[in-house]
């Protein structure tokens, strides 16, 4: 408990600035150590509305190149599903550019990720970023 109290006092959040039409609002890295379970990354709007990206890795032995399927979650209106189909290995795999996934605090919301997986018995390493773009005008 004492160590946590010390770390809590020195913890600071990073802010990122881009010379582009985007602002990074959250970024991180995690290891998905349970390959059959979806991992959910959440960013929350000022009004408390969560926006969720659900990662799911699916092994298909006869698949050539890895593939990404993106769709709205039928069971959760605040979520989208990222299904990454692979045949055992994925290296620096993800979108070339951020994809638009909705709105966030009155701005257009984008998402991007990269994934690495060294075999079907390995844990996936996922780097992700949430971005906002231009303000939405009514």
Backbone as a chain_set.jsonl record, in Angstrom:
{"seq": "XXXXXXXXXXXXXXXXXXXXXXXXXXXXXXXXXXXXXXXXXXXXXXXXXXXXXXXXXXXXXXXXXXXXXXXXXXXXXXXXXXXXXXXXXXXXXXXXXXXXXXXXXXXXXXXXXXXXXXXXXXXXXXXXXXXXXXXXXX", "coords": {"N": [[0.806, -1.191, 0.0], [1.931, 1.257, 0.764], [3.894, 1.744, -1.204], [2.266, 2.046, -3.454], [0.922, 4.409, -2.76], [3.012, 6.256, -2.897], [3.665, 6.087, -5.641], [1.271, 6.949, -6.756], [1.317, 9.653, -6.18], [3.355, 10.614, -7.833], [2.624, 10.027, -10.39], [1.885, 10.998, -13.684], [-0.102, 12.167, -16.395], [0.393, 11.685, -19.858], [0.525, 13.924, -22.633], [-0.147, 14.272, -26.024], [0.861, 15.806, -29.036], [0.053, 16.391, -32.368], [1.141, 17.242, -35.664], [-1.022, 17.443, -37.419], [-4.394, 16.818, -38.642], [-5.439, 15.55, -36.407], [-5.971, 14.776, -32.91], [-4.453, 13.051, -30.329], [-6.2, 11.286, -27.982], [-6.066, 9.16, -26.287], [-3.792, 6.526, -25.731], [-2.134, 3.378, -25.818], [-0.709, 0.218, -24.726], [-1.181, -3.265, -24.607], [-1.133, -6.694, -23.467], [-2.695, -9.415, -24.741], [-3.429, -12.062, -23.107], [-5.221, -14.111, -22.963], [-6.269, -15.85, -25.398], [-8.811, -16.655, -26.388], [-10.649, -14.921, -25.425], [-12.315, -11.823, -25.694], [-10.78, -8.608, -25.675], [-11.389, -5.489, -24.263], [-11.126, -2.113, -25.049], [-11.609, 1.026, -23.711], [-12.807, 4.339, -24.066], [-14.012, 7.251, -22.51], [-16.603, 9.591, -22.832], [-17.153, 13.081, -21.877], [-19.744, 13.211, -20.835], [-20.051, 10.779, -19.704], [-20.548, 8.666, -21.413], [-19.492, 5.588, -22.617], [-17.15, 4.484, -25.093], [-16.347, 1.734, -26.917], [-13.804, -0.481, -28.017], [-13.624, -3.682, -29.118], [-11.427, -6.271, -29.119], [-10.833, -9.254, -30.851], [-9.232, -12.215, -31.412], [-9.022, -14.623, -33.914], [-8.225, -17.836, -34.749], [-7.488, -19.356, -37.809], [-6.614, -22.044, -39.536], [-6.18, -22.459, -42.316], [-5.956, -19.971, -43.445], [-4.472, -17.452, -45.406], [-3.046, -14.549, -45.586], [-3.334, -12.355, -42.719], [-6.541, -11.028, -41.662], [-8.818, -8.302, -41.121], [-11.896, -7.688, -39.6], [-14.34, -5.288, -39.161], [-17.05, -4.209, -37.299], [-20.203, -2.96, -36.093], [-21.142, -3.669, -32.742], [-23.684, -5.873, -32.175], [-24.895, -6.333, -29.732], [-24.214, -4.27, -28.065], [-24.589, -0.952, -28.201], [-22.659, 0.997, -27.889], [-20.275, 0.003, -28.744], [-17.728, -1.337, -30.952], [-16.651, -4.092, -32.935], [-13.539, -5.618, -33.433], [-12.36, -8.01, -35.284], [-9.734, -10.109, -35.65], [-8.487, -12.17, -37.91], [-6.325, -14.912, -38.256], [-3.529, -17.055, -39.168], [-1.747, -17.972, -37.34], [0.534, -16.345, -37.02], [1.139, -12.874, -36.656], [2.387, -9.858, -37.679], [3.153, -6.598, -36.869], [0.577, -5.742, -37.622], [-2.341, -4.065, -38.692], [-4.418, -1.141, -39.124], [-3.699, 1.027, -41.899], [-4.201, 3.73, -41.722], [-5.897, 5.799, -39.278], [-9.256, 4.766, -38.488], [-12.581, 5.995, -38.881], [-14.82, 5.974, -36.211], [-16.971, 7.037, -34.881], [-18.353, 9.606, -32.775], [-16.946, 11.939, -30.399], [-17.245, 13.83, -27.633], [-18.276, 15.943, -29.213], [-16.604, 15.95, -31.404], [-15.186, 14.33, -34.314], [-14.47, 10.894, -33.994], [-11.696, 8.726, -34.114], [-9.909, 5.609, -34.605], [-7.062, 3.504, -34.178], [-4.78, 0.718, -34.552], [-2.092, -1.605, -33.87], [-0.92, -4.922, -34.125], [0.856, -7.713, -32.823], [1.731, -11.087, -33.035], [3.193, -14.108, -32.281], [2.626, -16.759, -32.826], [0.217, -19.46, -32.438], [0.164, -20.198, -29.775], [1.08, -18.025, -28.455], [0.885, -14.851, -26.682], [-0.958, -12.031, -27.729], [0.388, -8.881, -28.628], [-0.748, -5.669, -28.384], [-0.965, -2.46, -29.676], [-2.579, 0.603, -29.346], [-4.497, 3.511, -30.374], [-6.635, 6.262, -29.734], [-8.15, 8.885, -31.478], [-9.144, 12.297, -31.995], [-10.827, 14.302, -34.393], [-11.898, 16.876, -36.552], [-14.274, 19.29, -35.306], [-17.728, 18.554, -34.944], [-20.198, 20.052, -36.769], [-23.406, 21.497, -36.492]], "CA": [[0.0, 0.0, 0.0], [2.783, 2.437, 0.862], [4.515, 1.983, -2.511], [1.229, 2.581, -4.332], [0.672, 5.806, -2.381], [4.108, 7.051, -3.449], [3.528, 6.124, -7.09], [0.095, 7.752, -7.071], [1.688, 11.061, -6.077], [4.274, 11.027, -8.89], [2.064, 9.656, -11.689], [1.405, 12.11, -14.509], [-0.618, 11.732, -17.684], [1.081, 12.234, -21.027], [-0.283, 14.595, -23.653], [0.506, 14.156, -27.314], [0.446, 16.778, -30.034], [0.388, 16.013, -33.735], [1.093, 18.304, -36.664], [-1.974, 16.885, -38.378], [-5.759, 17.154, -38.25], [-5.867, 14.687, -35.318], [-5.441, 14.917, -31.567], [-4.488, 11.768, -29.631], [-6.837, 11.443, -26.675], [-5.624, 8.04, -25.451], [-2.964, 5.545, -26.43], [-1.6, 2.409, -24.869], [-0.263, -1.098, -25.169], [-1.529, -4.333, -23.675], [-0.895, -8.064, -23.907], [-3.894, -10.245, -24.635], [-2.897, -13.369, -22.729], [-6.284, -15.112, -23.052], [-6.585, -15.715, -26.824], [-10.208, -16.928, -26.726], [-11.477, -13.907, -24.783], [-12.179, -10.485, -26.267], [-10.255, -7.549, -24.813], [-12.131, -4.266, -24.552], [-10.456, -0.849, -24.771], [-12.702, 1.979, -23.551], [-12.592, 5.763, -23.849], [-15.295, 7.738, -22.002], [-16.905, 10.998, -23.105], [-17.397, 13.925, -20.706], [-21.065, 12.929, -20.256], [-20.028, 9.428, -19.153], [-20.814, 7.658, -22.434], [-18.3, 4.829, -22.996], [-16.987, 4.025, -26.467], [-15.555, 0.525, -26.7], [-13.235, -1.278, -29.105], [-13.474, -5.062, -28.638], [-10.488, -7.054, -29.922], [-11.025, -10.696, -30.806], [-8.341, -12.935, -32.318], [-9.608, -15.892, -34.344], [-7.272, -18.671, -35.486], [-7.993, -20.145, -38.936], [-5.392, -22.709, -40.009], [-6.011, -22.383, -43.769], [-5.967, -18.577, -43.875], [-3.166, -16.949, -45.862], [-2.736, -13.288, -44.903], [-4.308, -11.969, -41.688], [-7.635, -10.168, -42.101], [-9.535, -7.567, -40.075], [-13.305, -7.386, -39.815], [-14.809, -4.263, -38.227], [-18.495, -4.033, -37.374], [-20.887, -2.514, -34.879], [-21.545, -4.761, -31.86], [-25.137, -5.987, -32.147], [-25.362, -6.416, -28.35], [-23.792, -3.084, -27.304], [-24.609, 0.175, -29.144], [-21.487, 1.842, -27.667], [-19.076, -0.788, -29.029], [-17.484, -1.934, -32.254], [-15.848, -5.31, -32.846], [-12.385, -5.789, -34.319], [-12.019, -9.43, -35.332], [-8.478, -10.298, -36.38], [-8.345, -13.575, -38.294], [-4.912, -15.178, -38.528], [-3.159, -18.472, -39.257], [-0.724, -18.298, -36.343], [1.489, -15.261, -36.788], [0.743, -11.542, -37.104], [3.493, -8.948, -37.38], [2.877, -5.19, -37.141], [-0.661, -5.795, -38.388], [-3.365, -3.119, -38.26], [-4.862, -0.229, -40.166], [-2.698, 1.961, -42.402], [-4.579, 5.043, -41.196], [-7.01, 5.678, -38.334], [-10.589, 4.625, -39.058], [-13.606, 6.759, -38.177], [-15.677, 5.043, -35.483], [-18.093, 7.702, -34.231], [-18.067, 10.958, -32.304], [-16.444, 12.01, -29.029], [-17.3, 15.197, -27.114], [-18.537, 16.893, -30.287], [-15.613, 15.84, -32.483], [-15.14, 13.028, -34.979], [-13.598, 9.966, -33.283], [-10.962, 7.759, -34.93], [-9.213, 4.561, -33.852], [-6.048, 2.761, -34.924], [-4.052, -0.248, -33.733], [-1.108, -2.524, -34.442], [-0.877, -6.149, -33.341], [1.918, -8.69, -33.073], [1.451, -12.403, -32.472], [4.26, -14.963, -32.801], [2.163, -18.13, -32.978], [-1.089, -19.683, -31.819], [0.33, -20.348, -28.329], [1.632, -16.775, -27.941], [-0.027, -13.773, -26.312], [-0.9, -10.933, -28.693], [0.78, -7.554, -28.161], [-1.581, -4.727, -29.123], [-0.767, -1.031, -29.474], [-3.779, 1.262, -29.859], [-4.649, 4.952, -30.163], [-7.884, 6.956, -30.03], [-7.881, 10.231, -31.975], [-10.284, 13.112, -32.404], [-10.58, 15.14, -35.566], [-12.625, 18.143, -36.622], [-15.516, 19.423, -34.561], [-18.933, 18.282, -35.706], [-21.059, 21.241, -36.787], [-24.816, 21.141, -36.7]], "C": [[0.852, 1.26, 0.0], [3.419, 2.766, -0.483], [3.49, 2.579, -3.47], [0.962, 4.055, -4.027], [1.765, 6.712, -2.934], [3.971, 7.185, -4.96], [2.351, 6.995, -7.507], [0.446, 9.239, -7.074], [2.585, 11.523, -7.22], [3.767, 10.711, -10.286], [1.564, 10.899, -12.414], [0.913, 11.553, -15.837], [0.155, 12.407, -18.796], [0.079, 12.932, -21.928], [0.516, 14.549, -24.936], [-0.017, 15.238, -28.243], [0.944, 16.334, -31.394], [0.338, 17.242, -34.63], [0.167, 17.849, -37.789], [-3.384, 17.245, -37.905], [-6.288, 16.304, -37.091], [-5.269, 15.138, -33.992], [-5.541, 13.543, -30.914], [-5.117, 12.002, -28.264], [-6.493, 10.298, -25.733], [-4.807, 7.107, -26.315], [-2.396, 4.589, -25.402], [-1.191, 1.118, -25.538], [-0.731, -2.12, -24.141], [-1.209, -5.686, -24.307], [-2.172, -8.856, -23.678], [-3.437, -11.679, -24.369], [-3.955, -14.467, -22.721], [-6.843, -15.069, -24.473], [-8.042, -15.952, -27.201], [-11.173, -15.931, -26.1], [-11.246, -12.557, -25.455], [-11.603, -9.535, -25.224], [-10.94, -6.259, -25.237], [-11.313, -3.058, -24.123], [-11.533, 0.224, -24.778], [-12.164, 3.397, -23.397], [-13.972, 6.326, -23.481], [-15.458, 9.228, -22.261], [-17.162, 11.753, -21.801], [-18.734, 13.632, -20.044], [-21.164, 11.514, -19.693], [-20.286, 8.326, -20.155], [-19.522, 6.916, -22.786], [-18.314, 4.513, -24.493], [-15.972, 2.895, -26.404], [-15.073, -0.092, -28.008], [-12.986, -2.67, -28.535], [-12.597, -5.839, -29.606], [-10.763, -8.533, -29.733], [-10.11, -11.331, -31.846], [-8.942, -14.296, -32.619], [-8.575, -16.631, -35.19], [-8.002, -19.455, -36.568], [-6.783, -20.746, -39.634], [-5.143, -22.554, -41.504], [-5.985, -20.956, -44.313], [-4.565, -18.166, -44.31], [-2.764, -15.731, -45.049], [-3.764, -13.0, -43.804], [-5.36, -11.012, -42.253], [-8.276, -9.496, -40.895], [-10.985, -7.408, -40.51], [-13.711, -6.378, -38.75], [-16.309, -4.133, -38.405], [-19.027, -3.543, -36.035], [-21.27, -3.74, -34.067], [-23.069, -4.779, -31.773], [-25.702, -5.955, -30.728], [-25.051, -5.165, -27.535], [-23.665, -1.905, -28.268], [-23.387, 1.077, -29.014], [-20.179, 1.131, -28.03], [-18.978, -1.169, -30.504], [-16.518, -3.094, -32.065], [-14.732, -5.284, -33.874], [-12.011, -7.265, -34.26], [-10.796, -9.581, -36.224], [-8.317, -11.793, -36.632], [-6.905, -13.809, -38.726], [-4.669, -16.683, -38.606], [-1.994, -18.806, -38.329], [0.247, -17.184, -36.051], [0.965, -13.967, -37.401], [1.877, -10.613, -36.724], [3.155, -7.53, -37.823], [1.624, -5.04, -38.002], [-1.672, -4.809, -37.823], [-3.806, -2.271, -39.427], [-3.712, 0.654, -40.62], [-2.926, 3.36, -41.844], [-5.7, 4.845, -40.189], [-8.344, 5.57, -39.06], [-11.582, 5.44, -38.224], [-14.575, 5.784, -37.525], [-16.862, 5.712, -34.792], [-17.753, 9.131, -33.874], [-17.672, 10.906, -30.833], [-16.418, 13.473, -28.602], [-17.426, 16.233, -28.232], [-17.523, 16.889, -31.418], [-15.697, 14.448, -33.103], [-14.114, 12.152, -34.264], [-13.001, 8.95, -34.25], [-10.246, 6.772, -34.03], [-8.188, 3.905, -34.76], [-5.359, 1.783, -33.986], [-3.001, -0.973, -34.563], [-1.065, -3.74, -33.527], [0.288, -7.018, -33.783], [1.574, -9.978, -32.342], [2.444, -13.371, -33.107], [3.873, -16.431, -32.936], [0.877, -18.336, -32.208], [-0.994, -19.856, -30.307], [0.817, -19.064, -27.669], [0.514, -15.824, -27.509], [0.142, -12.645, -27.321], [-0.497, -9.642, -27.989], [0.033, -6.545, -29.02], [-1.266, -3.304, -28.693], [-1.996, -0.349, -30.069], [-3.729, 2.762, -29.589], [-6.064, 5.375, -30.548], [-7.515, 8.372, -30.438], [-9.206, 10.979, -32.123], [-9.851, 13.963, -33.577], [-11.352, 16.435, -35.454], [-13.888, 18.113, -35.752], [-16.689, 19.148, -35.49], [-19.819, 19.516, -35.618], [-22.478, 20.814, -37.115], [-25.47, 22.076, -37.666]], "O": [[0.53, 2.227, -0.69], [3.482, 3.933, -0.869], [3.801, 3.508, -4.215], [0.795, 4.857, -4.945], [1.478, 7.818, -3.391], [4.141, 8.276, -5.504], [2.431, 7.705, -8.509], [-0.079, 9.998, -7.89], [2.583, 12.708, -7.553], [4.405, 11.083, -11.271], [0.898, 11.749, -11.822], [1.459, 10.572, -16.342], [0.528, 13.575, -18.682], [-1.092, 12.557, -21.969], [1.728, 14.766, -24.928], [-1.208, 15.548, -28.234], [2.103, 15.95, -31.556], [-0.424, 18.175, -34.373], [0.538, 17.871, -38.963], [-3.544, 17.905, -36.879], [-7.488, 16.338, -36.82], [-4.223, 15.784, -33.945], [-6.607, 12.929, -30.94], [-4.629, 12.815, -27.479], [-6.612, 10.44, -24.516], [-5.101, 6.921, -27.496], [-2.201, 4.957, -24.244], [-1.312, 0.953, -26.752], [-0.68, -1.862, -22.938], [-1.04, -5.799, -25.521], [-2.665, -8.95, -22.554], [-3.1, -12.415, -25.297], [-3.629, -15.632, -22.497], [-7.792, -14.33, -24.735], [-8.473, -15.484, -28.255], [-12.388, -16.081, -26.231], [-10.108, -12.194, -25.751], [-11.903, -9.647, -24.035], [-11.056, -5.972, -26.428], [-10.859, -2.979, -22.982], [-12.292, 0.331, -25.741], [-11.185, 3.626, -22.686], [-14.98, 5.93, -24.065], [-14.573, 10.027, -21.952], [-17.364, 11.142, -20.752], [-18.865, 13.78, -18.829], [-22.235, 11.093, -19.255], [-20.249, 7.15, -19.791], [-18.552, 7.545, -23.211], [-19.375, 4.301, -25.079], [-14.865, 3.076, -25.897], [-15.827, -0.211, -28.974], [-12.227, -2.824, -27.578], [-12.962, -6.044, -30.763], [-10.909, -9.012, -28.609], [-10.205, -11.016, -33.032], [-9.326, -15.034, -31.711], [-8.111, -16.124, -36.21], [-8.996, -20.129, -36.3], [-6.008, -20.023, -40.26], [-3.986, -22.52, -41.923], [-5.992, -20.762, -45.528], [-3.583, -18.5, -43.647], [-2.209, -15.858, -43.958], [-4.934, -13.36, -43.942], [-5.096, -10.278, -43.205], [-8.279, -10.043, -39.792], [-11.265, -7.039, -41.651], [-13.455, -6.59, -37.565], [-16.794, -3.965, -39.524], [-18.388, -3.692, -34.994], [-21.681, -4.751, -34.636], [-23.675, -3.798, -31.342], [-26.862, -5.591, -30.535], [-25.567, -5.009, -26.428], [-22.73, -1.863, -29.069], [-23.097, 1.849, -29.928], [-19.099, 1.598, -27.669], [-19.982, -1.304, -31.204], [-15.68, -3.087, -31.162], [-14.955, -4.966, -35.042], [-11.408, -7.714, -33.285], [-10.822, -9.225, -37.402], [-8.053, -12.574, -35.719], [-6.331, -13.011, -39.467], [-5.498, -17.481, -38.168], [-1.326, -19.823, -38.518], [0.744, -17.084, -34.93], [0.423, -13.958, -38.506], [2.29, -10.582, -35.564], [2.902, -7.284, -39.003], [1.618, -4.302, -38.987], [-1.843, -4.724, -36.607], [-3.596, -2.633, -40.584], [-2.841, 0.997, -39.821], [-1.979, 4.082, -41.533], [-6.39, 3.827, -40.233], [-8.551, 6.191, -40.102], [-11.433, 5.555, -37.008], [-15.094, 4.881, -38.18], [-17.679, 5.027, -34.177], [-16.976, 9.792, -34.563], [-18.012, 9.966, -30.114], [-15.653, 14.267, -29.15], [-16.766, 17.272, -28.203], [-17.581, 17.743, -32.302], [-16.212, 13.512, -32.492], [-13.013, 12.61, -33.959], [-13.701, 8.388, -35.092], [-10.001, 7.043, -32.854], [-8.41, 3.765, -35.963], [-5.347, 1.984, -32.772], [-3.028, -0.95, -35.793], [-1.16, -3.612, -32.306], [0.654, -7.051, -34.958], [1.175, -9.959, -31.178], [2.533, -13.452, -34.332], [4.748, -17.27, -33.147], [0.485, -17.484, -31.41], [-1.996, -19.674, -29.616], [0.955, -19.015, -26.446], [-0.64, -15.971, -27.912], [1.263, -12.337, -27.724], [-0.977, -9.343, -26.896], [0.161, -6.556, -30.244], [-1.294, -2.978, -27.506], [-2.412, -0.686, -31.177], [-3.016, 3.225, -28.698], [-6.618, 4.913, -31.545], [-6.657, 8.994, -29.812], [-10.253, 10.372, -32.348], [-8.677, 14.297, -33.735], [-11.446, 17.02, -34.375], [-14.475, 17.059, -35.505], [-16.644, 19.472, -36.676], [-20.152, 19.972, -34.524], [-22.713, 19.899, -37.905], [-26.656, 21.929, -37.962]]}, "num_chains": 1, "name": "protein.A"}
